[in-house]
Amino acid sequence: MKFADLGNDLYTGKRSIPVVAKRKSFYLVSLLLMAIAIAGLGINKLNLGLEFSGGSEFRVTTTSVPGDYESQAREALGDADDSQGVRVSKLGANTVRVQTERLDDAESARVATELAQTFEVGADKVSSTFIGPSWGDSVTKQALRALVIFLVLVAAVLAIYFRNWKMALAALLALVHDLVITVGIYSFTGFEVSPATMIGFLTVLGYSIYDTVVVFDKVRENTNEAFANGRLSFAQAANLAVNQTLVRSINTTVIGILPILAVMVVGAIFLGPGTLLDLALVLFVGILIGAYSSIFLATPLLVSLRNKDESVLELDKRAARSQAKRAKELVGVAPSGSSAVVTDSSVTDGRITEVDTDPALASTSPMAEGEGSATVTGRQVHKYAQSGPRNQPKRPPKSRRR
């Protein structure tokens, strides 16, 4: 099947992925990933960059970086090399970056001289920078403050836009999920956290909330229609919305990931560690996690938060009666000899468990193949099926009667 055909089938309800019905499985997966991420933070901690931890940084510009540049840099450090607080990396094709713990002025001058002699460059080719711990603490506090302000503003805007605080809460829970897992990946892999990484975090959260808002718009449209006509339960209408936006979310994610992946490859091969690579890395990880939460977590959370509302419970009962009535009508017009038996349907977790007549219920029992057919307790009934006797001979006109 073509991807476009699959998207069309998901949108019309001919096919369906039971995202809402299987939400407990997705909750379990997310909780497991978050637990692993939190454990990683406790074991490995984050590899904070110099801007957060403070220290001294030296950059050596050469015509070409030798293959053993790391061992040469550590040899030049001498006593300043504690083997733990020192990080040596290559920037681009001709720059070596050395980061150490805080060094005093005399020690910094000595290390700069040794680096110039080791890499056989002039003293003007070695630059040194010192970042104090107070400045790093200030950056950390500002980053956390920006994150809190972002979350508060998002919650307020969503609550006003959707006129439902439970939608805002579901979106915020999905954002926290994205943030925790992304940070956990950084703790396990040891990727450096820099100011560019913090910018990337905020960008990822913005992307994730945008995707969630698109899905929630469709959820609101479908549920409002369900409340008006009573044909679908709240869970069924929400699940249909997820399926209708699934292909769009996948396409948006792939289009967003491809240029970021290209930047990562260029940065890793040609540029080395730096702002560009840090930003691309967090965007790559975060967009993937955000796409997952927007599709498989945000809407199921909304259904769980609203499944005890009186209006939702009443809608489920109306939907059950409506679907049972349509099922009985279909069974009534089925050919004789059918063994299908239809009883009053019950709603369990937002799904009709005994009667399935609507394409949107494909999460419980998929549509039978063939245009216009529906599944009623396992029996296919064509949309043009008629009630009463069929193929009866027509009565002749009165003029021809004897």
N, C-alpha and C positions, 0 to 999 in steps of 0.2 A: 504493500500500500504506500502511496505517495504521502509525504509529510503534509502537503497541502490538503489532501483528502482526509487525513487524520484530524487536522485542525478543523475542517468543516464538520466532520462527524462529532467532534467534541463540542463544537459550538451549538449544533442543532440538538444535541442530546442523543443522537443515534448510538454513540459510544460514550462511555464515561469511566473515569478513574475514581474509585471510591476514596477520595482524600479525606472527606469529613467522616465517613463511616469507619475508616481505619486510623482515626486521629490518635488513638491511644498508642499505636505503634510508633507514630511520628513523635509523640511526646516522649516515649521511652528512649528513642534514638537521640533526641535533643538533650534530654537529661543526662544520658550517658556521656555525650560529648562535652557537655558543660562540666560534669564531674571530673572528667579527665583533664580538661583545661584548667580548672581550679587546682587540681592536684599538681599539675605542671608548674603553676605559679608558686605553689608552696615548696616544690622541690628545686626547680632550676632558677626561679625568679626571672625577671626581665633583664635583658642585656642592654642597660641604659647607655645611651651615647654620652659623649663628653659634655654635651650641652646640659644634660641633666645631672650627671655625677660630678662634674668639675674635673680639672686636671690640666695637663700641658699637652700641646700638640705641636709636632714638627713636620714640615713638609719639605721634601728634597726633590728638586727638579733636575733631572739628568737627561742626557741625550738618549739613553736607553737603559731600562731597568734590568739589572742582571737577574739571572734565574734564582740565585740564592740571596735575594735582597733581604729576606726576613732575618736570616742568620747574621748577615752583615750589620743590619740595623741593631740587632740585639747585642752584638759584639761592641758596637760603638757606644751603646748605653752603659756598658760596664756595670758598676754598682747600682745604677738606677734601674736595672732590669730585675724586677722581682718575679718574673715569669707568669704572674697572674694579672697584675694591673697594667700590663703593656700589651698593646694591640698594634700589629704592623700589617698594613694593607697597601695594595697597589691602586692608584687612581689613574685611569687612562693608560697611556703607553709609556709615559716618562715621568711619573710622579710617585714617590713613596711617602706614605703617611704613617707617622709613628705617634701613638697616643700613650701617655703614661699618667701615673698619679701626679699629684701636685709637686712640682720642683721649685726650689728657690731660685733667685736670679743667677747666682753663681753656678749652680748645677745646670740650669737651662743653657747658660752660655757655653759650659763645657760640652754638653751633649750636642749642641749645634755645631761646635767646632769639630768634634769627633765624627759626626755624620758627614760633614763636608769633606773631611780627609778620607773617610771610608769609601764614599761614592765618587771621590776624585772630582769634586765640583768646587766652585768658588763659594766664599762665605755668603755672598749675596743670593745664592741659589737655595739657601736653607732659611725657611721662615719658621718662627716659633710664635705660638699663641697660648695664652693662659686664660682659663675660665675658672672663676672662683666658685666654690660650692653654694654661696648665697645666690649667685645668678642662676645656677642650676635649679635650686629650690624654687626660685621665682618662676622659672619657666614651667616647672611641674605644676605649681599651684594655678598658674594661668591656664594651662592646658586642661586641668580638671575642672576649673571654673567654666571654661568654654563648653566642655562636654555637658555639664549640668544645665547650663543655660539653654543649650541646644535641645536637650530632652524636655525641659519645661515648656519651651516655646512650641515644640512639636506636639506635645500633649494638648496644649491650649488650642492650637490651630485645628487639630484633628477633631477635638470635641466640639468646636464651633462649626466646623465645616460639615461634619456628619450628624451633628445635633444628637450625639449619643456618646456618653463617656466610656461605655464599654468597648466601643470601636477604638477609641484613643488608647485605652488600657491594653487591648490586644496588640495594637501596633507597637506600643512601648515595650511590652514583654518580648516581642519579636526582635526589637532593636537591642535590648539587653542581651538576648540570646546571641545575636550576631557579634556584639562587642566582646562578650566573654570568650566565645570560641576563637575569634580572631586573635585576641590577646594570648590565649592558651597556645595557639600555634606558634606565636612568636617566642613564648617561653620554652617550648620543646625544641624548636629549631635553633634557638640562639641568635636569631636575626636581631640586628641592632635597632633599638628604638631611638629615633631622632625626632627633632621638631617636624621634619617632613613626614614622618610616620604618623604623628598626631594629626597633621593636616589630612593625611590619607584616611585616618579613622573617621573624621568628621565627614569627609567626602563619601565614604562608603555608607555611613549611616544615612546621609541624604539620599543616596541612590536607593538604598533598601526601602526607605519610607516612601519614596516616589513609586516604586513598584508595588508596595503594599496599598497605597492610595488607589492605584489603578484597579487592583483586584477588589478593594472595598467599594469602589464606585459601582462595579458590576454587581457586587453582593447587595448593595442597597437597592439597585434597580430591580433585581430579581425578587428580593424579599418584599419590597413594596407591592409588586405585582401579585405575589403570593398572598399577602394580606388582603388584597382587593378581591381576588377571585377564589381563593381557598383551594386551589388545585394542587399545590405543592406545600410540603411542610417547610419550616424554616431551614432545617438541615439540608433538605433536598435542593431548595433554591440556592443556598450558599454553595453547595457542592457543584451545582451547575455553573455558577459564576466562576469558580476556580477552574473548571474545565474549559470554559469559554475564553479565559485569559491565559491559559497554560502555554499555548504555542507562542503567543505574543511575548510572554515573559522569557521563554527560552530564546527566541530570536533576539530580543533586546540584550540578554546576557551575553550571547555569543558575539554580537556586534560590539559590545563594550569590551569584551575580553580580548579580542584579536589585536587591536592596536596596543593594549597594555602588555600583552605577551611579546609583541615585537619590541617594545621599549625595554622590557626585561632582558630579552636576549641581547640586544645591543649594549645595554648597560653592563651585563655580566661579562660579556666577551671583550668589549672595547673600552668601556669607561671605568669599570670597577665600582667599588662602594662610593656612594654619594647621594645627593638629594634626589636625583632622578630615579635611581634604582630603588631607594627607600620608598619613594612615593608609588612607583609602579608595583612593588612587591605587596604593599598593604592593600592597594586597589585590587590586585589580582585575587588575593585571598578573600578579602571582604566581599567582593561582588559575588563570588561563588556562594559564600555562606548566606549573603543577603537574598539571593535568588531562591535558595532553598527555603528560607524562613517565610518569604512572601507567598510562596505557593503552598507549602506543606505545614506551616505553623500558624500564621496570622489568622486566617479564616477559621481553621479548626478551633483556635483559642476563642474566637468571637462566638462560635456556636456553643462552646462549653460555658462561656460566661452568660449566655442568654437562654440556655435551655430550660431554666426554671422560671423565666418571666411568664406572667399570666397570659399575655398576648401571644407568646410563642406556643404555650401549651394549648391554648384555644385554637390557634392556627393548625397545629398538628392534628387535633381532633377533626377539624373541618376537612383537612386534606385527606385524612383516613376515610371519612364518610364519602367524600367526592370520588376518591379512587376506587373504593369498594363498589360504588354505584356504577361507575363506568365499566368495571370488571364484570359485574353481573349483566350489564347490557350486552357486552361482547359475548359472554357465555350463552346468553339467551338467543343470540343469532347464530351460534356455532352449529355446524352440521350435526344431525342426530347421531347417536352412538358415542359422543364425546364423553370421556370419563372425568372431565374437569368438574371439580366441586369448589364453589366459592362460598366462603363464610365471611362474617363480619371481620374486617381487617383490624389489626392492632398496630399501633405505632410503637416501635422499640428503638430508642436512641435516634429518633427522627427518621426512621425508615419503615416502609410498609413491609411487614414480614410475610404476609400471606397473599397479597394481591399486588400485581405489578402490571400496570396498564399504560403508564406514561413513559415516553422516552427518557425523561429526566431521572427515572428511577433505575437507570442502567447500572448504578452502583450496587443494587441488590440483585437484579436480573437483567442482563443486557437485552437490547432489542433483538428480535429475531431478524434474520436476514430477509431482505425483500422490502420494497417500498410499501409503507402503510401498514405493515404487519405489526402486531404487538404480542407480547408474551403474557398469557393468562394461565398461571399455574402450569407452565410448561407447554401449553398448546398454542400454536400459531393461528391467528384469525386475520384474514385479509380485510382491508379497510372497506372493500366493496361487498362484503358479505351481507346477505339480506335475510330478513326474518320471514317466517311463514313458508308455505309450500312454494317450490320453485319448478320451473319448466312445465307448468300446467298448460294444456292446450287452450287456446282462446275460443270463446263462444262465437259461433257464426252469427252473422247479422240476421235480424228477424226475417228479412225477405228470403233467406235461404233455408230457414227452418221449415221442417215438415210437420 
